[in-house]
Amino acid sequence: MEEISYGSARRKRLITNTVVYVALSILAIIWVFPIIWVVLTSFRAEKGSYVSTFLPQSYTFDNYVKLFTDTTILNFPKMFGNTLFIAICSCILSTFYVLAVSYCLSRLRFKMRKPYMNMAMVLGLFPGFMSMVAVYFILKALGLSEGGLIRLALILCYSGGAGLSFQIAKGFFDTIPVAIDEAALIDGCTRWQIFWKISLPLSKPMVVYTILTAFIGPWVDFIFAKVICRANADYYTVAIGLWRMLEKEYIDSWYTCFAAGAVIISIPIAALFMFLQRYYVDGMSGAVKG
Amino acid sequence: MKKKLAVLATALMSVCLVGGCGSTKQSVPKDGEVENIRLMVWAPSEDQSKDSGEWLRKCCDAFAEKHPEYNIHFTYGVADEATAATTVAQDPDSSADVFMYANDNLTVLTDAKAAAKFGGIYEQEVVDTNSQTIVDSLRSDGYLYGVPFTTNTWYMFYDKSVFSEEDIKSLDTMLERGVVSFPFTNSWYLPAFYIGNGCTLFEDGTVEEAGVDFAGEKATDVTNYLIDLLANPNFVVDADGAGMAGLRDGSINAIFTGSWDAGSIKEILGDNMGVAQLPSYTLNGEQKQMYAYAGSKAIGVNSSSDHMVAAIQLAIYLGSSEAQRLHYELRNVVPCNTELLNDESIANDMLVTAQNNTFNNTSILQPFVSAMSNCWTPVENMGKGIRNKTVTHDNADEQTQAMNDAMNSNGL
């Protein structure tokens, strides 16, 4: 009797596992499907935006070559450079803002602490692009809406509001025992040294998370870039460039290049993630042990 | 002492204010004096790319040479005709002095008071060198708001090896001979059938109060025709580039699009490429002509330009026969200057002929009254409804009426 029930339990588990794995595999395929399709399209040799077959009939690398060499109408390399520059600068700035603000709100006690947190909460409820028109006119009044200063304007846009999104990082800092800070204070550390030499090394996963989100935001943004760049094609970012490739004049000859561009812009994000991932895992395995 | 200081400060401030005003005023140079000016010009990137001959820079340089009284510093920006008007209207102060726009955006510009009016000799010159219809497409309340440089419409591209000159006169004959694709779910194209059977938009396109008349038996008949058309095995709905793809692999023999696709189609069909005005279609045994929406593309001048005279002169030059000829040679932009159209080398161009025939014979001026913005989605939904078979012969009547109601309401 016992043996039979043991066998049926195993069989039951086997069936459950099979069902679960099959379901998960199907979901995974559905989920990865569009990405594979974009990658395939980027290597498609047939032109045009629409093809009747799922798999390309022939493959080529020309779409990537065209993307980087045919720069007279849509200058992708330049847009890529612009975006990379803007994203890196605003990533550094806003990571610093977020971490500094979170640290202050977690460790320091001052009069405006509660009001500031409430205000940030309320402001956070509004979508950012609501202020877009105002932001544009302020930048224009400061003379930042023309020429090379557009890059600066975009960096300011993307990093300026970072201090409001401290919630997650503050939550993380709260989990690090204050006793560590106190010990450091007794040893003669300044607040800055505690932040820089003790809290940050203990919060690698949080730092990584902040860097990733701070980089992806400006990297994929379309609305602000479109409003601020207007007719200054020299300062377009990739999001505007990819959008233009789908306009009716370009779509037929640029569609496969659009797919190639989409693959290429995913590379910096993927690279950043892979590089930072090991810290992510390290951090997750427990920072404050021993 | 304090009082004196205050007086001094006030005086200083008022001087600054006057000075501020003075600097925005246009200084009128004396005879023989060269005026230093800055002009910002926006055009599509193709007009500025080296590969297609830098039309804009060449024209601007030529203009500067013709006008020694100005010492012009040009600044170029990229804005295509479809979006330039919106961008200018958003912030005229920091937009181009001279820009190119499609006439369906004229109300966007006039609502924002962003476009300069052309008058006097400049207006006369535009009127003299263009057909009445084109000039009308740039008028609002009697004022002229730009210099036209090309027409903007769609027509038919077909494979000459499949259809004869005689076949292409009727859509139904074409469907017997080969496969035809039409952007059925695109509301820039679909009204062609309705307008063909007597449906009207704002009477002649200018009377906003008159509303849209896409109702009654004449419209229902067309809906029924379209349902049958979709069921025809030789008919393919062109959406998301399906028509072009079909032309490429040979499964489709005729598509409806405009000059922007001409280059790609030439590459596919080669010498077999045919271009023609719209065919007619057979409704209840009668031949009905299809009518496309047509408009123009024009060069506009910013009403807040600091150098109005020079800007208007530049606009006139960019729309002149000389600049249009260069535009045609470099980028195949179909000219609209009446003299130029009589020029043999241009008149023999198949694409020019087709575009102009369409403009003159088988199109209506696309209305640019504000209420026109309510007319796009209902027609698109009708096209999609027929394709998805939710609009059938049984409910064609009420669905057509619903479309008409939606076109006449602002959705609020």
Interface residues (C-beta under 8 A of the other chain):
Chain A: E46 K47 G48 S49 Y50 V51 S52 T72 I73 L74 Y136 F137 K140 S145 E146 R230 A231 N232 A233 E247 K248 E249 I251 D252 S253 Y255
Chain B: W42 P44 S45 E46 S49 K50 D51 S52 G77 V78 A79 D80 A82 A84 T87 D91 S94 S95 A96 D240 G241 A242 M244 A245 G246 R248 D249 S251 W260 D261 S264
